[in-house]
Each structure stands twice: as C-alpha cells, then as structure tokens.
C-alpha cells in the first residue's frame, strides 16, 4: 500500500505545524493506520531551525496526550514539493508563500489545512506565538478538527480507490 506523505507548514515550525504533525500522528494512530502515513512539518522561515517546539505548544499538546517534544524545526525545501503528496498550510499567508516557492507542476499539492475542518469559523489557524497560552489551546482545537477531517478524507479516498480496482 502506498503511503500518504504529508507536510504541515507554518511560519517558523515551532508552534502550529509541530502541533499539527503531532495531532495528525495521534489521530492516525488511534485509527490504527499510522503506518499508512509519512508525516513531517516545516517552516517557511529559518529563524528556529534545529529548535524544539515552543514550550507553550508542547504544554498545550501534552495536556491532550500529544507528545511533540522530540520534533526539531526545519525549513521548507524545494525537494519537499516533490517528496510530499500534500503540503498543508496553516494560514493564507503560508499558502501564498508555498505557492510562490513551489515548482508549477507541484502547486496542486498545496492546501489550506483548515479546508479539512468545514465547521471551523475561520480558514486560518491563528499564530499563537506572540499571544498567551490560551491561544495555543484555540489553535490546537482547530488543528485537531482539521486532523480528523483530513484523516477521514484520505481514508475515504483509499476506500474509493480500492473499490475501483
């Protein structure tokens, strides 16, 4: 079976995208399908390369049973556009930046993460970096909803593909 290769992308790769990587990983594990996925996260900027996720992100995720402490920030590379099936932008600005960086033939792989959370009141996961701790909880609420929606969409796609032969 082919693995789905997913890259979650935010600005610095220390808040939203590490939480999204962790939340999706947990959602897939809970469904018993983690082995069907290659999951990573990256940032558009290089400010935090090599750093662990923000302590507030780790705390918010940890309170929900999601361990992101082993992650390390990295920057999006041109190779990521070929390597991953979906590049999931946390907000509109991330989406536009990814579209500018992507080779034309790979732009179709870029999606806004909250497109998979149709009941969310926004299309952007707000960046909690400059705010208080509760901003991380709000971002994580949106991220968990989108993770469930993305997982359901990918599994449904697999099922439809299997039925077609």
C-alpha positions in Angstrom: 0.0 0.0 0.0 1.3 3.5 -0.9 1.9 5.8 2.0 0.4 9.3 2.1 3.2 11.8 2.5 2.0 14.9 4.4 3.9 18.1 5.3 2.4 20.5 7.7 3.7 24.1 7.2 3.6 27.3 9.2 5.9 30.3 9.5 8.6 29.1 11.9 7.9 25.4 12.6 7.8 25.8 16.4 4.0 26.3 17.1 1.3 25.4 14.7 2.9 22.9 12.3 4.5 20.8 15.0 1.1 20.7 16.8 -0.5 19.6 13.5 2.1 17.0 12.9 1.6 15.6 16.4 -2.2 15.8 16.3 -2.5 14.1 12.9 0.0 11.4 14.0 -2.1 10.7 17.1 -5.4 10.7 15.1 -3.9 8.2 12.6 -2.5 6.0 15.5 -5.9 6.0 17.2 -7.5 4.7 13.9 -4.7 2.1 13.6 -3.5 3.5 10.3 -0.3 5.3 11.3 1.7 3.0 9.1 0.0 4.4 6.0 1.5 7.9 6.5 4.8 9.7 6.3 4.2 12.8 8.4 6.5 15.8 8.9 6.4 19.6 9.5 8.4 22.5 8.4 8.5 26.3 8.5 8.9 28.9 5.8 11.5 30.8 7.7 14.8 29.7 9.1 14.8 31.5 12.5 14.2 28.4 14.6 15.9 25.6 12.6 17.1 22.9 14.9 15.0 24.1 17.9 12.3 22.1 19.7 8.7 23.3 19.5 7.8 26.3 21.6 7.3 25.3 25.3 3.7 26.6 25.2 2.9 24.4 22.2 4.5 21.4 24.0 2.4 22.2 27.1 -0.9 22.6 25.2 -0.3 19.4 23.2 0.9 17.5 26.2 -2.3 18.3 28.1 -4.1 16.5 25.3 -1.8 13.5 25.3 0.2 14.6 22.2 4.0 14.5 22.6 5.8 16.9 20.3 8.9 17.2 22.4 11.1 15.1 20.0 10.4 17.3 17.0 13.0 19.7 15.6 12.3 22.8 13.5 13.3 22.8 9.9 12.8 25.0 6.8 10.7 24.0 3.8 13.0 23.0 0.9 12.3 22.8 -2.9 12.7 19.0 -2.5 9.7 18.9 -0.2 7.4 19.8 -3.2 8.4 16.6 -4.9 8.6 14.4 -1.8 5.2 15.1 -0.3 1.7 14.4 -1.6 0.2 17.3 0.3 1.7 20.4 1.8 -0.8 21.7 4.4 -0.6 25.5 5.0 -1.7 26.8 8.4 -3.0 30.1 7.0 -3.5 32.1 3.8 -0.1 33.8 4.0 1.6 30.4 4.4 -0.4 29.1 1.4 0.7 32.0 -0.8 4.3 31.7 0.2 4.3 28.0 -0.5 2.6 28.7 -3.9 5.4 31.1 -4.8 8.1 28.7 -3.8 6.6 25.6 -5.5 7.5 24.5 -8.9 4.5 25.0 -11.1 3.9 21.3 -11.6 3.7 20.8 -7.8 1.4 23.7 -6.8 -1.7 21.4 -6.8 -0.3 19.7 -3.7 -0.7 22.8 -1.6 -3.9 23.0 0.5 -5.0 25.1 3.4 -5.2 22.8 6.4 -8.5 24.2 7.7 -10.1 23.2 4.4 -10.4 19.9 6.2 -12.3 21.5 9.1 -15.5 22.6 7.3 -17.2 23.6 10.5 -14.4 25.9 11.7 -15.4 29.6 11.7 -12.1 30.5 10.1 -9.8 29.3 7.3 -6.6 30.2 9.1 -5.1 28.6 12.2 -4.1 31.7 14.1 -0.4 32.0 15.0 -0.3 31.9 18.9 3.4 32.8 19.1 3.0 36.4 20.3 0.0 35.7 22.5 -0.9 34.0 25.7 -1.1 30.3 26.4 -4.8 30.1 25.6 -4.0 30.9 22.0 -2.2 27.6 21.7 -5.3 25.8 23.0 -7.5 27.6 20.4 -5.1 26.7 17.6 -5.0 23.1 18.8 -8.8 22.9 18.8 -8.8 23.9 15.1 -5.8 21.6 14.3 -7.5 18.6 15.9 -10.7 19.2 14.0 -8.7 19.5 10.7 -6.7 16.4 11.5 -9.8 14.3 11.9 -11.2 15.8 8.7 -8.0 15.2 6.7 -7.7 11.6 8.0 -11.3 10.9 7.1 -10.8 12.3 3.6 -7.7 10.3 2.9 -9.1 7.1 4.2 -12.3 7.6 2.2 -10.1 8.3 -0.9 -8.2 5.0 -0.2 -11.5 3.1 0.1 -12.9 4.6 -3.2 -9.6 3.7 -4.9 -9.7 0.1 -3.7 -13.3 -0.3 -4.9 -12.2 1.0 -8.4 -9.7 -1.8 -8.5 
